[in-house]
């Protein structure tokens, strides 16, 4: 699996990007959001990729950020949402704005995204709300330590957004801050399980 490609931008169109790496020029389908955030032709860039394979074709999709790729892959799991619609949806918003609307179950904001009607927005909210955590320092808080605990809680069946809030609240407590890293992680997990089970 190709995780990312680092190379020089050779062309940009409305929905595609050319990227040259080691003498190979890749034609990568992408979103308007990614295209607008990338540098100009001739510049070096890293694109996070997904190779989508169906019975009759293979397409390489690429994104300027891991967050956008994560959202793209999550949307593909929703019944009736394919790569073309997903790319159109992501071209009309940013991952951060989409996540905020999803978390708030804001159907009017989601439904206003080009290509995303109210019925599809409802399906997306039902299937994805609580399953997605943005992989960024602003939402993960204390970094990988928090992410590990939240992932453990999610694996136990707890809502990921609720787990994130609970973990961040526990980490603010003075007695938790005094523990070493290993002890802190175990104690945060223990307290979060108690808090979310009550």
Secondary structure, 3 states (H helix, E strand, C coil): CCCEEEEEEEEECCCEEEEEECCEEEEEECCHHHHHHCCCCCCEEEEEEEEEECCCCEEEEEECCHHHHHHHHHHHCCCCCCHHHHHHHHHCCCHHHHHHHHHCCCHHHHHCCCCCCHHHHHHHHHHHCCCCCCCCHHHHCCCHHHHHHHHHHHHCCCCHHHHHHHHHHHHCCHHHHCCCHHHHHHHHHHHHHHHHHC
